[in-house]
């Protein structure tokens, strides 16, 4: 269904990918691969979770990297366990610099921020600005379940939170909206 809907790549770096355990998470990776839908920010091991994924569209090489603020110690991918890519300055800098050297456009996805807050917090701003400083062209955020502002920073854009897409929470109008 995701492929038929036109999705080429997904971010799996989030705090819910492990809700049904590692076996279900690994099954998700396998099913996406089998369906031809690329993903970033998660994988069967650390190398796969932190890998740069590249999509080619109209002769442009577009790199995707995805990271989560949440999951350190319980969802983080290791050398031998499936999991997600966790935000760290070292991984962020090295990943973006490598992606920048090999691609035309670099997009970084962050699962970060505070639920139901309509403004980004200082951590979100700091990490998003670093991503642009390190060479990202676009930062896309998610986790707060509500839309947060889009900021122009150094002629690049940061969408701090896209809100909900297919995760409507019927207790408020704001959680049933997304970008």
C-alpha positions in Angstrom: 0.0 0.0 0.0 2.8 2.4 0.8 4.5 1.8 -2.6 1.1 2.1 -4.4 0.5 5.4 -2.6 3.8 6.8 -4.0 6.1 6.6 -1.0 9.8 6.0 -2.1 11.4 6.3 1.3 10.3 6.4 5.0 12.0 7.4 8.2 11.9 4.6 10.8 13.8 6.5 13.5 11.1 6.9 16.1 10.1 5.7 19.6 7.3 3.4 18.4 9.1 1.1 15.9 9.9 -1.3 18.8 6.4 -1.4 20.4 5.8 -5.0 19.3 9.4 -6.1 19.9 12.6 -6.6 17.9 11.1 -9.5 15.8 8.3 -7.3 14.6 10.7 -4.4 13.9 12.9 -6.8 11.8 9.8 -8.0 10.0 9.0 -4.4 9.2 12.4 -3.9 7.6 12.0 -7.1 5.6 8.5 -6.2 4.4 9.6 -2.7 3.3 12.6 -4.1 1.4 10.4 -6.7 -0.3 7.9 -4.0 -1.3 10.6 -1.8 -2.7 10.2 1.0 -0.2 13.5 2.4 1.0 13.9 3.4 4.6 16.4 5.2 6.8 17.1 5.6 10.5 16.4 2.0 11.3 17.9 -1.4 10.5 19.0 -4.9 11.5 22.2 -3.4 13.0 24.0 -0.1 13.6 25.5 0.0 10.1 22.1 -0.3 8.4 20.4 2.1 10.9 22.9 4.9 10.3 23.3 4.3 6.6 22.7 7.1 4.1 19.8 6.2 1.7 19.9 7.8 -1.7 16.9 8.2 -4.1 17.5 9.3 -7.7 14.8 11.6 -9.1 15.1 13.6 -12.3 18.8 12.9 -12.4 19.2 14.3 -8.8 20.8 12.2 -6.1 18.8 12.9 -2.9 20.3 11.6 0.3 18.2 10.8 3.4 19.4 10.4 6.9 17.0 9.9 9.9 17.6 10.1 13.6 15.5 9.8 16.8 15.9 11.8 20.0 14.2 8.9 21.8 15.3 5.2 22.3 18.8 5.5 23.6 19.5 2.4 25.7 16.5 0.4 24.5 15.9 1.0 20.8 19.3 2.1 19.6 20.7 -0.2 16.9 24.0 -2.0 17.9 26.5 -4.1 16.0 24.3 -7.2 16.7 20.8 -5.9 17.4 18.1 -4.2 15.3 17.1 -0.7 16.2 17.1 2.9 15.3 19.6 5.7 14.7 19.9 8.0 17.7 20.8 11.6 17.4 24.5 12.3 18.3 26.7 15.1 17.2 29.3 12.7 15.9 26.9 10.6 13.8 25.0 13.6 12.6 28.2 15.4 11.4 29.9 12.4 9.8 26.6 11.3 8.1 25.8 14.6 6.7 29.3 15.4 5.5 29.5 12.0 3.7 26.0 12.5 2.2 27.0 16.0 1.1 30.1 14.7 -0.7 28.1 12.0 -2.7 24.7 13.6 -3.4 23.1 16.7 -4.8 20.5 17.2 -2.0 20.7 16.1 1.6 17.5 15.7 3.7 17.7 15.0 7.4 14.7 13.7 9.3 14.5 14.0 13.1 12.0 12.4 15.5 12.3 15.0 18.2 10.6 17.6 20.3 7.8 17.6 22.9 4.4 16.1 22.3 1.6 18.6 21.7 3.8 21.7 21.9 3.2 24.1 19.0 6.7 25.6 19.2 10.1 23.9 18.9 12.2 23.7 22.0 15.8 24.8 22.3 17.1 21.2 21.7 15.2 21.0 18.4 16.5 24.3 17.3 20.1 23.4 18.2 20.1 20.1 16.5 18.3 21.3 13.3 20.7 24.3 13.0 23.7 21.9 13.4 22.3 19.7 10.6 22.1 22.8 8.3 25.6 23.9 9.4 27.0 20.5 8.6 25.6 20.6 5.1 21.9 19.5 5.1 19.6 21.2 2.6 16.3 20.4 4.4 15.4 19.3 7.9 12.1 17.6 8.5 10.9 16.9 12.1 8.1 14.8 13.7 7.1 13.6 17.1 5.0 16.4 18.7 1.8 15.2 17.0 1.0 18.9 16.1 2.3 21.2 13.4 5.3 23.4 14.5 6.7 26.3 12.5 8.9 26.1 9.4 12.0 28.2 9.7 14.4 29.5 7.1 17.9 29.2 8.3 20.9 30.1 6.2 18.7 29.9 3.1 17.7 26.3 4.0 14.4 25.1 5.5 13.6 23.4 8.8 10.1 22.0 9.3 10.2 21.3 13.0 7.1 19.1 13.1 4.8 17.9 10.3 2.1 17.0 12.8 0.2 13.8 12.3 -0.3 12.1 8.9 -2.1 8.8 9.6 -2.2 9.0 13.4 -5.2 11.1 14.1 -5.8 11.6 17.8 -9.4 12.6 18.0 -9.2 14.6 21.2 -8.1 17.8 19.4 -8.3 19.4 16.0 -4.5 20.1 16.0 -3.6 16.4 16.3 -5.7 15.6 13.2 -3.7 18.0 11.0 -0.4 17.5 9.2 1.8 19.0 6.6 
